[in-house]
Structures are given as C-alpha cells and as structure tokens.
Amino acid sequence: MTHSDGVCPPPGRVGEEAMSATEFDASFTADLPRLRRRLLALTGDPHEADDLLQETYLRLARRARERGLTRQRHPYAYTCAVALNLLRDSWARPSRRERATDRLPEAGWDGGLGSYEASATALALLRTLSEKEAAAVILVDLEGLSHDTAGERLGAHRGTVQRNRMRGLAKMRAVLGH
C-alpha cells in the first residue's frame, strides 16, 4: 500500500495507534516469564538472561514513553526480536558487556620494573646477613621448607636453623626500618 505521493509508509504504522506506556508495561509483564525462559536457553546464564531482559525492557519502555510504540500484532515476537538483537550486539562487541567479579583489577604492567625492584631489594637485604642466616631465610621463608627439612639440607639442627632465621629476619627489619 502506498500513499498518494507513491512512498510506502513505515511498516506497522498504517492505521495503527500508538501504545501507551501503561499498555506497554502490561504487555511486557505478560510476556516476561516466557521471554526470560527463552533468553535463559540462549545465554545459559540466569544473570546474563536477567540483564538482557532488563535491557530489553528499558529500550522498549524508552521508545514507548518518548515516541510511542505502535500496537503489534505479535508483541512477544517483537519483544523477542529486540532482545535477540541486543544479545547479538553483546556477542559482536564483548568489550561492552559488564563482567561481575570478586577480584580487584590487576595493576597495570610496568614492564617488569616492579618485579626487578623487589628482587633487587630482597637481594640487598640478604647481603646484609651472614651466610647461615641468609640460607635459613631463603629455605624457610622463600622456598617454604620446614625448619627440620632446612636443617637436613644445611646439615644443622632444627633449632640452629630457627635461631639463624630469626636473627636474619631481625636484621632485615632493622635495615628496612632505617
């Protein structure tokens, strides 16, 4: 069907009145459980499905309030099409998707400078210790060995390893305190 000027009217607008925001809310609420099940089947994640459902509602509600949505013959199909387009957009641009996490973002990579500085500081601190103290600190604190195992490796008694380690740590704390 064309107008007298030969131009086709926009689809769905001929002879159809706009849906009010209240009517839209009622229609969307009626389709909500069915739409959620479909989105859950597509995403496999209930949180992602709920987010997509909310985004679909917000997009359509904004249209209904700003310029009015035309009454649809198949409102569920129309709502599904909008939701699927939003899902496709999130797949096409994954960087736009929000990701929930319980971890803080990692600090930016500094080119290894931080690691180098930490190693240099640790080596400088170990150089302030005697050979026995440094060996005890390295084996117990850095390699995670028990005092008994460290004693076996060093050929010393467990108590000697523990005493050397405690002296070494005390010296290191004193150097760091200055």
JOBELJO-V31456 format. One record per helix or strand of 3 or more residues. SS is the DSSP state (@ for helix, = for strand). FROM is the first residue (numbers start at 1). LEN is the number of residues. If there is no record, write none. Layout:
ss	from	len
SS	FROM	LEN
SS	FROM	LEN
This chain:
ss	from	len
@	21	23
@	46	21
@	75	18
@	94	3
@	113	15
@	131	12
@	147	8
@	158	20
